[in-house]
Each structure stands twice: as C-alpha cells, then as structure tokens.
C-alpha cells in the first residue's frame, strides 16, 4: 500500500518480539537509534512557503473529512495532518519504522500485532494520542458511516483492543504477514473530533489529528493553506528529521489547464506536475525557461509504471462478453497517438503492473504454473498460454487488420452491422457513453471514437465536473471512462478493493470494472499470504495474467519520468533523489525554502 503505510515481519519460531521497525521481506536498513533517512537533508531550515497545484482533477472542496463517501476533501489533508502508527520511506518498499508507535510486537503465530504508542505523541488540540483513539479510529473507519473501501482494506482485522493506556492490540483473522503492515498504516484521529456527531456528519470540523500542519482557515472553498504547527510533537523523530520544512503550504486550484500554466509563469505557485505531453512539448519554453526562472525537468525514478487505461463497466450487459471488450480494445491505435499527439513521450501499458517484477510476459513460468494448477477449473484455458499483449499497428500490422479481427469477435458475440449500426439479436444498437472530467481527454478519445464508428458503434463523450464524475463513479453509473492507478512496489490487501468480488458489489468501491471472479479472489489471497518477495512476485504475475485475459481495460500509456515545472527561486532540493517516490509527495515533504523565500 502507498500513502498511509506498512509494518512488519515475523521470523522463524521466536515467541514474540518488539522492534523499532519491521520488514515484510528482507532486511531493515536503519538500525535502532538511527537519526534520519539518507535521502533527506536533516539540517534543512524551516520557514517559507511552498505553493503547488493538485496533481489531477482540481475542484472546490466541501468538507474536512477525507474518510467519508460524500463530498470532496482538500488536497494535502492526508499527508499534512494525519499520521499512522508506523511509516515507510522511499528506499525500502516493504519496511516501516515507528511513528505514533514506538515499537511493534508480533507473536509467532502472526495472528495479532501489538503497538506501544510514543508517550510524546499529541494531537493538534494538545491531547495525548492514546490507545483509545487508535481503537476509535479503527472502529470508525470500519463502520458503516465511513467510505466502504476501508471495510475492504481492513476486512481481515477482527478487532482492536486497548490493553493499556498506550498499548493497543489488533487481532487478525489469519496469519497474514501483510496485515500488520496494513494496520500500521491506518490513519489515526482523536475521539473528540466532531464532538459526538455521526461520522458522516463531520464535515466542517477541522480534524483532530497529530500531523505537522493545520489548516490556516476553517473555511471551505477552492484554495487551501496549511501552517506548520509550532507545537508539533514529532519534529525530532528520526522518521521526521528533514521532513515538512515549509512554514506554510498552499494548494492553488485552477479549473482550467491554460489558467493553471499561466499561473506558473506568473509566479502564483512554485511546483506543478505536468500530465499532458502536448503541453510539455509545446508550452514549457520561452524566456522564463531559458533564463532559469522556471525549470523544466524530467525526474527519473525506479517506480513501477502506473496503470492507465480505458475501463469497461462490466455491470452493463453490453460489456459482459469478453469478446466484445477485446474487440473494442482492437480499435485503439496507440502508435498513431504516441506519434501524432504525445511526441513519442509515452510507453504502452503492458498488463496492469507495467515496468515491474509483477508484469506477466510470455508463457507462465514453473512457479506461476504451480500456483495456477489448483485453480485450473476456475481459469480460462487461454490463461495457461502466453500473456496477451495490447494490439499494435506497427507494420506489418495495421488498424484495418485489427478492425477486421474486432468485427469477427463482435459477430461471434452476437453483434452484427445492419440498418446503419452494430446491433444485437434484439435489434438494439451498440452505443457507448464515455464519462470523463478532463476536457483535454477529448482529443485522445476521438481517434478511438472514429475507429469504433467503422464498426458501427456510436460513442458519445460526456464531460462533467469532478464532483459529478465522482458521484457517478461511486454509483458505478457509467459505460466507459479512464482510470489511472499508481504503480506500487508493495502491493497487498488494497488489491481486494480494486479487483475483489466483494468490492464489485459495493458502491463507492475502487472496483470500477465490476470484476467478480472467484479465480481473482483466490489469487488475491495468495498475494497477501506471500512469505517472501519471490512468492509475492509470482502471485502478482498470475494476477496480471488473469486480469489481462479478462480484457477489462484497454491499456493506454505511461511515462517513465515525472514531468515537473518549478520555480527554483523559492525552493531547494535534497542532493539525493530516492529510488521509489511520488514527485508531489517528495517535494512537499523533503524540499525546503530558499534563502529568498521567507
């Protein structure tokens, strides 16, 4: 998991132990008593302001509670305000160190994890962080008034018990090595937040949380500023040294891409990640870039590639047949898009876990077959063959040839062209509404729209604002849309929320596809039960095979670097760039103000 994260590994038959850190696989890099992570500047001065824009889908915010389904919380609320029992770093994918908890104890049977809280930990109202607050956070997040994904994420955690004022134990339904990691990354908030209101009615109340910042104002709206707490309890912790260096952090929201870029040039903010290749190639030039007033830089990383694709809502009858989904996928011409629209900047997404050890390629290896064989009666025969690759129009291939294949698949599925449209046995025309909240996507979808028209499929593009798009996605009220899932170095229980059958039936879940496959559920169980990194990789590759053969998505593209524009007059960067990081979070947490930014 990313964001709120990780925790622990129990070796051999030792009865139980406590530790400052925990690694799910492999060694712990930093020993007890370490002073700071290597990729930060522990002497970074505090002060100044950091101004940035949300990475995607900007909109006004209408609540301060990020854990409920309805409404939109402001950017930055999670990393700046909420803390967890343990925290990870950008070097070790599956290792965590104590934050709110001083140490963790896991018995040999791995059916529980006990955390001892740091007695110095304080919320922003001055009250101590106690075991009762941790229990309250768990019970609230897994209750019916919180967003449903939390019930999926913590489904295998049976209960939380305060066994002392600052000691809390979590009991697990199975001896799963990842469960302590999951619960160690749970956000913790104070019991007094909302003053007893039902959780879904806590809207305007600023969170009672332990993080280093608080909102500068309690007003809802568009832009938001956070100010660093002078009384922040954890400033001297080794996991916080060199982090959170700005006195003030401001998120500027622009509802228009052009206005946002003009804001960067005008000095209205300091940092922006660019997601549109055309903008990167054509706009980031001119005297301000030539003079160094604004820096255009592609930051390399070792992250797994993001998944991005057009996704089908298989709850719709017209998308239930895999041959239909496969046929529509054949209508996408990535090579033309990359050449004509993307300036050759992107790579084609391969599977669901591109550019990682979790990507399936070619025929199943012996370790994959060993996992797949017991599931043979649940798997399609073709899963035992080569992993599917997205269609290509590179010679000798062509879009024309791909569309011929698509027409044949559609005919097999009962869809034929007549009376001016592709129709089924009930004479219903095949139409698709493409839901999106980013007008810039229209130019990307239009070539697919034109190709589908040649098959007799009419596609309409419905652009709505973010809040309405989110509402429709939460209710699974769409035909097709785009989806981006950041790559993960440590996949685990959150995959149930993305691909599990239970999530498919739950409004507000991340299983937008509606994937409900017993084989997928069984493989997800193998993922979270892995005891070594190779076992995890094997299970993930099998998952990639099964999902890819399901043709639930049309793989799109990803970039191998973060495309960043920033103003160097206001900020300073650490000398070391970590291997695994999100550009926005890295800048937010480890950069610091320049001498002129006061």
C-alpha positions as a printed Julia matrix, in Angstrom:
598×3 Matrix{Float64}:
   0.0     0.0     0.0
   1.02    3.69   -0.54
   0.13    6.82    1.41
  -0.72    5.58    4.94
   1.53    2.55    5.12
   3.19   -0.61    6.25
   4.72   -2.53    9.18
   6.38   -5.96    9.94
   7.88   -9.45    9.54
   7.99  -12.35   11.99
  10.91  -14.72   11.54
  11.09  -18.44   12.46
   9.64  -19.65   15.75
  10.71  -16.88   18.09
   7.91  -16.47   20.65
   7.35  -12.71   20.26
   9.42   -9.61   19.97
   9.24   -5.85   19.79
  11.09   -3.66   17.29
  11.55   -0.09   16.14
  10.9    -1.24   12.56
   9.55   -4.13   10.54
  10.3    -5.51    7.08
   7.8    -7.72    5.32
  10.59   -9.11    3.14
  14.33   -8.79    3.61
  16.49   -6.72    5.94
  15.84   -3.48    7.77
  18.27   -0.82    6.57
  18.18    1.58    9.53
  19.1     0.18   12.99
  17.69    1.29   16.35
  18.89    4.76   17.17
  19.24    5.92   13.55
  18.95    9.69   13.18
  17.4    10.23    9.74
  16.78    8.7     6.32
  19.69    9.07    3.89
  17.75   10.86    1.15
  16.71   13.88    3.26
  18.67   16.87    4.49
  18.42   16.67    8.3
  19.73   20.24    8.53
  17.11   21.67    6.18
  15.98   25.03    7.58
  12.35   25.59    8.5
  10.47   28.5     7.03
   8.99   29.98    3.87
   6.0    28.91    1.81
   5.54   26.15   -0.74
   2.81   26.74   -3.31
   1.67   23.97   -5.61
  -1.33   22.74   -7.56
  -3.18   19.44   -7.05
  -1.81   16.78   -9.41
  -5.12   15.86  -11.02
  -8.83   16.61  -11.01
  -8.85   20.0    -9.3
 -12.1    21.2    -7.79
 -13.51   23.11   -4.85
 -13.55   21.24   -1.55
 -16.65   20.99    0.6
 -15.51   19.02    3.66
 -12.59   18.44    6.02
 -13.35   14.75    6.47
 -11.44   12.64    3.89
 -12.83    9.34    5.15
 -16.49    9.61    4.1
 -18.0     8.88    0.73
 -19.91   12.07    0.02
 -18.13   15.3    -0.87
 -14.57   16.37   -1.7
 -11.79   16.94    0.84
  -8.95   19.41    0.11
  -5.62   18.35   -1.32
  -2.84   17.75    1.19
  -5.11   16.89    4.09
  -3.85   13.31    4.4
  -0.06   13.73    4.34
  -0.02   17.03    6.25
  -2.48   16.31    9.04
  -2.96   12.59    9.64
  -0.36   10.18   10.97
  -0.25    6.43   11.41
   1.31    4.01   13.87
   4.2     3.26   11.52
   5.55    4.95    8.4
   7.5     3.83    5.36
  10.22    5.53    3.35
  11.16    5.99   -0.3
  14.03    3.48   -0.25
  12.58    0.27    1.2
   9.29   -0.83   -0.4
   8.13   -3.09    2.42
   9.83   -1.71    5.52
   8.36    0.68    8.09
   9.54    2.49   11.18
   7.79    3.74   14.28
   5.82    6.99   14.11
   2.93    7.19   16.58
   4.06    3.79   17.83
   7.49    3.36   19.43
   7.6    -0.31   18.59
   5.53   -3.29   17.48
   5.24   -6.81   18.82
   4.05   -9.75   16.7
   3.73  -13.28   18.13
   4.99  -16.34   16.31
   1.5   -17.28   15.11
   1.16  -13.85   13.43
  -2.48  -13.63   14.48
  -2.06  -10.25   16.14
   0.11   -7.16   16.33
   0.59   -5.05   19.43
   1.75   -1.44   19.24
   3.17    0.67   22.06
   2.46    4.34   21.5
   5.04    7.07   21.91
   4.19    8.96   25.13
   5.18   12.23   23.44
   2.55   11.88   20.69
   0.0    14.7    20.78
  -2.96   15.77   18.68
  -3.3    19.34   17.47
  -5.7    20.13   20.34
  -2.95   19.27   22.85
  -4.45   15.97   23.98
  -2.26   12.83   24.06
  -2.6    10.1    21.45
  -3.89    7.13   23.4
  -4.84    3.54   22.64
  -8.5     4.51   22.91
  -8.01    6.94   20.0
  -6.46    4.2    17.87
  -9.35    1.84   18.65
 -11.84    4.62   17.91
 -10.16    5.32   14.55
 -10.29    1.66   13.55
 -13.89    1.15   14.61
 -14.96    4.37   12.9
 -13.21    3.62    9.61
 -14.66    0.11    9.5
 -18.13    1.34   10.44
 -20.98    1.95    8.01
 -20.66    5.74    8.08
 -17.13    5.76    6.61
 -16.35    5.2     2.93
 -16.75    1.5     2.1
 -13.18    0.94    0.89
 -11.92    0.99    4.47
 -14.05   -2.01    5.34
 -12.42   -3.84    2.44
  -8.89   -2.78    3.35
  -9.27   -3.85    7.0
 -11.61   -6.81    6.36
  -9.17   -9.36    7.83
  -8.61   -7.38   11.03
 -11.02   -8.88   13.56
 -10.83   -6.27   16.29
  -8.76   -3.62   18.05
  -8.31   -3.71   21.82
  -6.77   -1.17   24.17
  -4.76   -3.3    26.6
  -3.26   -0.3    28.33
  -3.4     3.47   28.14
  -0.8     3.49   25.36
  -0.84   -0.11   24.18
  -3.21   -1.42   21.51
  -3.53   -4.9    20.02
  -5.07   -5.84   16.69
  -6.29   -9.41   16.2
  -6.26  -10.92   12.72
  -8.48  -13.47   11.03
  -5.49  -15.29    9.52
  -1.7   -15.4     9.94
  -1.13  -12.95    7.11
   2.28  -11.23    7.08
   0.85   -8.16    5.42
  -1.93   -7.46    7.92
   0.37   -5.77   10.46
   1.63   -3.61    7.59
  -1.89   -2.62    6.66
  -2.98   -1.74   10.16
   0.32    0.02   10.86
  -0.55    2.44    8.06
  -4.05    3.24    9.34
  -4.7     6.98    9.85
  -5.34    7.87   13.49
  -7.53   10.74   14.69
  -8.84   11.96   18.03
 -12.02   10.68   19.64
 -13.21   14.24   20.22
 -13.28   15.1    16.52
 -16.86   16.03   15.69
 -17.93   16.19   19.35
 -20.0    13.04   19.1
 -21.65   13.69   15.75
 -22.33   10.74   13.44
 -19.16   10.31   11.41
 -20.76   11.12    8.06
 -21.99   14.42    9.51
 -18.49   15.57   10.47
 -17.97   17.94    7.56
 -16.8    21.42    8.53
 -14.94   20.46   11.7
 -11.15   20.62   11.28
  -9.69   17.17   12.1
  -8.19   16.48   15.49
  -5.02   14.9    14.16
  -1.35   14.59   15.09
   0.38   15.68   11.88
   2.75   18.64   11.5
   0.26   21.07    9.9
  -3.19   22.53   10.45
  -5.39   24.48    8.01
  -4.8    28.22    8.13
  -8.57   28.69    7.96
 -11.61   26.54    8.61
 -13.44   27.93    5.57
 -14.42   25.58    2.76
 -13.77   26.64   -0.8
 -11.12   26.36   -3.52
  -7.53   27.19   -2.48
  -6.29   25.97    0.89
  -3.26   26.82    3.02
  -1.76   24.81    5.85
   0.54   26.25    8.52
   3.21   24.25   10.3
   2.47   23.63   13.95
   4.97   25.18   16.33
   3.91   22.56   18.88
   4.26   19.56   16.56
   5.25   16.68   18.77
   7.28   14.6    16.3
   9.71   17.12   14.81
  12.77   15.37   16.28
  11.82   11.8    15.41
  14.28   10.1    13.05
  11.4     9.44   10.6
  10.62   13.19   10.6
  14.1    14.74   10.52
  14.45   16.7     7.29
  10.75   16.45    6.51
   7.99   19.08    6.4
  10.25   22.09    6.2
   7.93   24.83    4.96
   6.1    27.03    7.44
   3.18   27.28    5.04
   1.9    25.03    2.26
  -0.71   26.33   -0.18
  -2.62   24.4    -2.81
  -3.82   26.61   -5.65
  -6.76   25.29   -7.64
  -7.3    26.25  -11.28
 -10.3    24.77  -13.03
  -8.74   25.43  -16.45
  -5.44   23.99  -17.73
  -4.47   27.17  -19.56
  -5.05   29.32  -16.49
  -3.01   26.9   -14.39
   0.02   27.08  -16.68
  -0.23   30.86  -16.89
  -0.27   30.84  -13.07
   3.06   29.01  -13.05
   4.58   31.55  -15.44
   3.16   34.45  -13.41
   4.76   33.17  -10.2
   1.49   32.34   -8.48
   2.87   28.98   -7.34
   6.17   27.08   -7.27
   5.59   23.49   -8.41
   3.46   21.69  -10.96
   3.49   18.17  -12.32
   2.54   18.01  -15.98
   0.47   15.1   -17.27
  -0.18   16.24  -20.84
   2.6    15.5   -23.33
   1.46   18.21  -25.74
   1.77   20.83  -23.01
   5.21   19.53  -22.03
   6.48   19.61  -25.6
   4.94   22.92  -26.71
   4.32   25.15  -23.7
   7.36   24.72  -21.44
   9.59   27.04  -23.43
  10.35   30.74  -23.75
  12.39   33.36  -21.93
  11.38   32.29  -18.41
  12.65   28.77  -19.11
  15.74   30.0   -20.97
  16.69   32.25  -18.05
  16.14   29.54  -15.44
  13.32   31.45  -13.75
  11.28   28.29  -14.31
  12.95   24.89  -14.54
  11.58   22.19  -16.82
  12.87   18.84  -15.61
  12.01   15.18  -16.09
  12.75   13.46  -12.76
  13.74    9.83  -13.28
  12.67    7.15  -10.82
  12.67    3.4   -10.3
   8.94    3.2    -9.63
   6.79    0.55  -11.24
   4.84    2.06  -14.12
   1.37    3.42  -13.48
  -1.57    1.59  -14.96
  -3.68    3.84  -17.12
  -6.42    2.62  -19.4
  -9.91    2.94  -20.71
 -12.03    0.73  -18.49
 -15.31   -1.09  -19.11
 -18.15   -1.24  -16.62
 -18.92   -4.95  -16.87
 -22.1    -4.42  -14.9
 -23.52   -3.24  -18.22
 -24.95   -6.14  -20.26
 -23.24   -5.0   -23.47
 -19.8    -5.42  -21.85
 -20.32   -8.77  -20.16
 -18.95  -10.78  -23.1
 -15.14  -10.78  -23.08
 -15.12  -10.92  -26.88
 -16.88   -7.56  -27.03
 -14.32   -5.98  -24.71
 -11.45   -7.5   -26.67
 -12.93   -6.2   -29.94
 -13.24   -2.65  -28.67
  -9.65   -2.81  -27.47
  -8.52   -3.64  -31.0
  -9.85   -0.27  -32.16
  -7.21    1.7   -30.23
  -4.2     2.84  -32.26
  -1.58    3.69  -29.63
   1.24    4.03  -32.15
  -0.62    6.79  -34.02
  -1.48    8.55  -30.74
   2.1     8.45  -29.5
   3.43    9.69  -32.81
   0.87   12.4   -33.56
  -0.34   13.57  -30.13
   2.2    12.52  -27.48
   5.5    13.47  -29.16
   6.83    9.97  -28.55
   7.0    10.57  -24.79
   4.96    7.59  -23.65
   5.23    3.83  -23.49
   2.32    1.44  -23.97
   0.96   -0.01  -20.76
   1.51   -3.77  -20.69
  -0.88   -5.51  -18.32
  -1.87   -3.98  -15.0
   1.59   -3.73  -13.42
   3.89   -2.39  -16.15
   7.62   -1.91  -15.8
   7.82   -4.05  -12.69
   8.63   -7.55  -11.47
   4.86   -8.09  -11.25
   4.28   -7.91  -15.0
   3.43  -11.2   -16.75
   5.18  -11.89  -20.05
   5.22  -14.86  -22.4
   4.24  -18.31  -21.18
   3.72  -18.98  -17.45
   6.92  -19.91  -15.64
   7.05  -23.05  -13.48
   6.39  -21.1   -10.26
   3.35  -19.47  -11.85
   2.03  -22.8   -13.12
   2.37  -24.27   -9.64
   0.08  -21.56   -8.32
  -2.31  -21.76  -11.28
  -2.77  -25.52  -11.47
  -5.01  -25.86   -8.38
  -7.23  -23.15   -9.9
  -7.47  -24.74  -13.35
 -11.22  -25.33  -13.08
 -11.72  -21.62  -12.35
  -9.39  -20.32  -15.06
  -9.93  -19.92  -18.78
  -7.74  -22.31  -20.8
  -6.06  -19.4   -22.59
  -4.63  -18.15  -19.26
  -2.2   -21.07  -19.45
  -0.95  -19.71  -22.77
   1.06  -16.56  -23.49
   0.15  -13.37  -21.67
  -1.87  -11.15  -24.03
  -0.28   -8.05  -25.46
  -2.16   -4.9   -26.42
  -2.94   -4.6   -30.12
  -0.4    -2.81  -32.29
  -0.49   -1.07  -35.63
   3.26   -1.32  -36.22
   3.94   -2.89  -39.66
   3.11   -5.49  -40.75
   0.09   -4.82  -38.53
  -2.45   -2.09  -39.2
  -5.6    -0.61  -37.75
  -7.53   -2.03  -40.71
  -6.41   -5.57  -39.83
  -7.26   -5.01  -36.17
 -10.75   -3.81  -37.04
 -11.31   -6.91  -39.18
 -10.46   -9.06  -36.14
 -12.74   -6.91  -34.0
 -15.67   -7.35  -36.4
 -15.24  -11.12  -36.29
 -15.2   -11.15  -32.47
 -18.3    -8.98  -32.32
 -20.12  -11.29  -34.71
 -19.22  -14.28  -32.52
 -20.71  -12.4   -29.58
 -23.96  -11.74  -31.48
 -23.35   -8.19  -32.7
 -23.63   -7.57  -36.45
 -23.87   -4.48  -38.64
 -27.28   -3.74  -40.09
 -29.6    -0.77  -40.56
 -26.69    1.64  -40.14
 -25.46    0.41  -36.74
 -23.95   -2.53  -34.89
 -26.91   -4.4   -33.42
 -27.59   -7.43  -31.25
 -30.29  -10.08  -31.61
 -32.84   -7.71  -30.06
 -32.02   -5.12  -32.75
 -30.51   -2.81  -30.1
 -27.8    -0.5   -31.41
 -24.42   -0.59  -29.68
 -23.72    2.8   -28.13
 -21.09    3.88  -25.59
 -21.05    6.95  -23.35
 -17.52    7.86  -22.35
 -17.55    9.6   -18.95
 -14.74   11.97  -18.04
 -13.99   15.14  -16.09
 -10.98   16.24  -18.15
 -11.81   18.09  -21.39
  -8.25   17.51  -22.59
  -9.09   13.8   -22.99
 -11.45   14.52  -25.88
  -8.59   14.7   -28.39
  -7.26   11.36  -27.11
 -10.61    9.58  -27.3
 -11.59   10.98  -30.71
  -9.4     8.55  -32.75
 -10.89    5.61  -30.84
 -14.35    7.07  -31.4
 -13.68    7.24  -35.16
 -12.42    3.65  -35.29
 -15.42    2.36  -33.35
 -17.72    4.16  -35.78
 -16.27    1.99  -38.55
 -17.52   -1.0   -36.57
 -20.97    0.57  -36.26
 -20.53    1.64  -32.6
 -21.62    5.18  -31.74
 -19.57    6.76  -28.95
 -20.5     9.96  -27.14
 -18.16   11.9   -24.86
 -19.73   13.16  -21.63
 -17.57   15.74  -19.84
 -18.74   16.64  -16.33
 -17.14   18.37  -13.37
 -15.13   16.35  -10.87
 -17.81   16.13   -8.18
 -20.46   14.78  -10.57
 -17.96   12.4   -12.16
 -17.02   11.11   -8.7
 -20.68   10.66   -7.78
 -21.37    8.68  -10.92
 -18.25    6.56  -10.41
 -19.2     5.88   -6.8
 -22.6     4.67   -8.03
 -20.97    2.74  -10.91
 -23.14    4.74  -13.31
 -21.01    4.81  -16.48
 -20.21    2.81  -19.61
 -16.53    3.59  -20.09
 -14.04    6.0   -18.55
 -10.31    6.36  -17.94
  -8.57    5.07  -14.86
  -5.07    5.66  -13.52
  -3.62    3.51  -10.73
  -0.16    4.48   -9.46
   2.35    1.69   -9.59
   3.21    0.07   -6.27
   6.4    -1.53   -5.01
   4.45   -3.24   -2.22
   1.04   -4.43   -3.43
  -1.17   -6.22   -0.96
  -4.57   -6.04    0.66
  -5.62   -2.89   -1.21
  -5.92   -5.1    -4.31
  -9.11   -6.59   -2.86
 -10.59   -3.09   -3.06
  -9.53   -2.82   -6.71
 -10.29   -6.29   -8.03
 -12.15   -8.3    -5.36
 -15.68   -9.64   -5.82
 -16.95   -8.09   -2.59
 -15.84   -4.64   -3.71
 -17.6    -5.14   -7.06
 -20.92   -5.19   -5.21
 -20.19   -2.1    -3.1
 -21.0     1.45   -4.15
 -18.04    3.73   -3.69
 -15.5     0.92   -4.06
 -12.47    1.18   -6.32
 -13.54   -1.89   -8.3
 -14.89    0.27  -11.1
 -14.77   -2.59  -13.6
 -17.18   -4.76  -11.58
 -14.7    -7.66  -11.63
 -16.25  -10.56   -9.7
 -14.17  -13.66  -10.41
 -13.54  -16.46   -7.9
 -10.16  -17.11   -9.5
  -9.12  -13.49   -9.0
 -10.24  -13.67   -5.36
  -8.19  -16.82   -4.83
  -5.09  -15.24   -6.38
  -5.51  -12.11   -4.26
  -5.43  -14.41   -1.26
  -2.09  -15.77   -2.47
  -0.75  -12.22   -2.87
  -1.43  -11.23    0.71
  -0.29  -14.61    2.06
   3.14  -14.43    0.38
   6.01  -15.02    2.81
   8.86  -13.97    0.51
   9.34  -11.35   -2.18
   9.6   -14.03   -4.92
   6.29  -15.54   -3.76
   4.68  -12.11   -3.93
   6.04  -11.53   -7.43
   4.78  -14.92   -8.62
   1.27  -14.33   -7.32
   1.21  -10.83   -8.83
   2.27  -12.13  -12.25
  -0.51  -14.7   -12.16
  -2.96  -11.97  -11.19
  -1.69   -9.89  -14.12
  -2.3   -12.82  -16.49
  -5.83  -13.43  -15.34
  -6.82   -9.76  -15.4
  -5.23   -9.24  -18.82
  -7.05  -12.23  -20.3
 -10.28  -10.75  -18.95
  -9.88   -7.7   -21.23
 -11.47   -5.47  -18.59
  -9.46   -2.49  -19.83
  -7.86   -1.06  -22.92
  -4.26   -0.4   -21.82
  -3.18    3.15  -22.58
   0.22    4.64  -21.78
   2.6     5.7   -19.02
   5.65    7.9   -18.65
   8.96    6.72  -17.24
   9.72   10.08  -15.57
   7.88   12.78  -13.64
   7.46   15.88  -15.8
   7.9    18.82  -13.43
   7.92   22.59  -13.8
   9.14   24.51  -10.74
  10.47   27.91   -9.74
  13.96   27.47   -8.21
  14.0    30.94   -6.63
  11.66   29.71   -3.91
  12.79   26.17   -3.2
  15.83   23.98   -2.5
  16.1    20.27   -3.32
  17.84   17.48   -1.39
  21.02   16.28   -3.13
  19.78   12.68   -3.21
  16.69   11.54   -5.1
  15.28    8.32   -3.62
  14.54    5.33   -5.87
  10.82    4.98   -5.13
   8.81    8.14   -4.77
   5.86   10.22   -5.86
   7.11   13.56   -7.19
   4.48   15.67   -5.44
   4.85   13.99   -2.06
   8.65   14.07   -2.3
   8.67   17.8    -2.98
   6.04   18.5    -0.35
   7.84   16.6     2.39
  11.59   16.96    1.73
  12.19   20.2    -0.19
  12.78   23.41    1.75
  12.6    27.16    1.26
  15.42   29.04   -0.42
  17.06   31.95    1.46
  14.9    34.38   -0.54
  11.67   32.59    0.39
  10.82   33.99    3.8
